[in-house]
Amino acid sequence: MGNEYRAKVFKSGNSVALRLPKALGLKEGDEMVLREERGSFTVEPARPERKTIDLTGIYGSCPGMRPIARDERLIEPRELDWDGKLLQRD
């Protein structure tokens, strides 16, 4: 079993807050998940959100990179075989 800490609940605006000991290593702005189950509470760090990759900063470092022109995006018609039925795409 891990360490046990005592913390005080206090009024903060129209809410109540829980003051956690500095020894826990949390810093201001850390996001936590609080779960309540049958009168018992569990607090744990929230998982960080998955971030998307922003490629705008590398555009200049790839000299051959350029946007695809509209006429280059066209797909030539071809026959498609879906469930044994040959379809012609126009």
N, C-alpha and C positions, 0 to 999 in steps of 0.2 A: 504494500500500500504506500502511496506517495505521501508527501508532506501535507499537513493540515493547517489551514489559515483561518483566522476569524476576520470577518469584514462587516462593516456597518452599513446599513441602509439609511439613506438620508433623502430629504426632499430637494428636488432640483426642478424649479419651475412648477409645472402642473404634474410632474412625474416623480417617481422615486428612483434613486440611483444606488448602485452598489459600489462602494469604495474598495478597490482591490489593493493588496499590499504591493509595494514596489518590488519586493523580492521575487515576484512572479515573472519579472522581466518584460512586462507589457509596456508599450509606449503609447502616448496620446495618438489617437487616430486609428489604432488597431481595431479591426472589425472582428466581432465575436458572434458565435451562435449560442443562443440560450434555449435549452429544452426543458420543459416541465413535464414530469410524468408522475402521477399519483402523489403530488405534494413535494416531490424531490426535484431539484434543479441540477442541470449539467451545463457547464459553460466550456466552450472550446473555440479555438481560433477558426474563423471562417476560411474556407478554401479560396485562394485567389481566383478571380475571374480569368478565363482564358482570354488572352489578348490576340488580336489579329496582327498580322505583319504588315507594316506600312512600307511599301516599296518606293514611295515617291522620293525618298532621299537618295536612292541609288541610281535614279534615272540618268543623271549626268555621267556616272561612272561606267555606263554601258553604251559606248558610242554607236553601236549598230542597232540599239533598241529604238523602235519608233511605233507609234500607234498603227494598228491595222486599218487600212482604208476600207470603206464600205464595200467597194467592188471586190476586194480580196476576201471578204467574209462569206461570199456566196458559195453554196455547196452545189456541185453539179448534180443533176438528176441521175438517179440510179435505181435499179430494181431492188426491192426489199422483199425478203422472204419471212413473213410472219405466220407462224403456225401452219406452214406448208402452203400458204396462199401467196402467190407471187404478186406483189403490188408494184405498180409503176408510179414513181414519184415525179410530179411535174413541177 
